[in-house]
């Protein structure tokens, strides 16, 4: 599996980061909105349901995420 990921990376495929990031509709698709556990987490990504990928800086699959409101 790691070899496969390495080969994809060598060919320009990158994983879209979601950890502790605000929602960016260019890269993320919000599939659910839940109450944020704290005020500073409003508008932030709380969970990633499906990883997204870019190929040479173009999105080939948006990351599906859960956002706090």
N, C-alpha and C positions, 0 to 999 in steps of 0.2 A: 504493500500500500504506500509506504513512504517513497519507494522508488517511483511509483506512478505520479505522486504529488510533485516529486522533484523534476520529473520530465515535463509535467505541465508547466511548472514554474520557469523552466528553461525556455519554454516556447511562449512565454508572455502571459500565462494565465495566473491571476492573483486572486486571493480570497478577499472579500469585502469585510473590513473590520466592523464589528458591531458593539464590542465591549465598551461600556461607559461612554458612548457617543450619543449626540443628539440625533434625532430623526432627520435624515437627508433623503428627500424623495427622489433624488437622482440615482441613489444607490439602494435605498431601502423601501420595502413595501410593508406598511403597517397592516397586519391582519387582525390585530386585536388591540383594544385600548382598555387599560385597567386603572383603577385608582392608584396613584403613586404613593409608596410608603412614606415619603418625605417630600417636602416642598422643592428641594433642589433636584429631585428626580423627575419632576414634571417636564414632559417633552423629551425625556431621555429614553433610550432603548433599555428595557428591563430584561428581555429574553430574546434569543434568536431561535426561531423554529426551523428555518432552513437557510443554510449558508448560501451566500451569493458570490458570484465570480465576475471578474473583468478579464478581457483579453485585449492587451495593448491599450489600456485605459478606456475601453468601451465595455459597457455592461452586457454580459451574456446571460446572466440570471440575477435578478434583484434578490437581496437578502430579505427573507420574510421574518418580521420582527413583531414583538409585543412592546407597546409604548405606554408610559405612565401619563396620566392626565391630572 
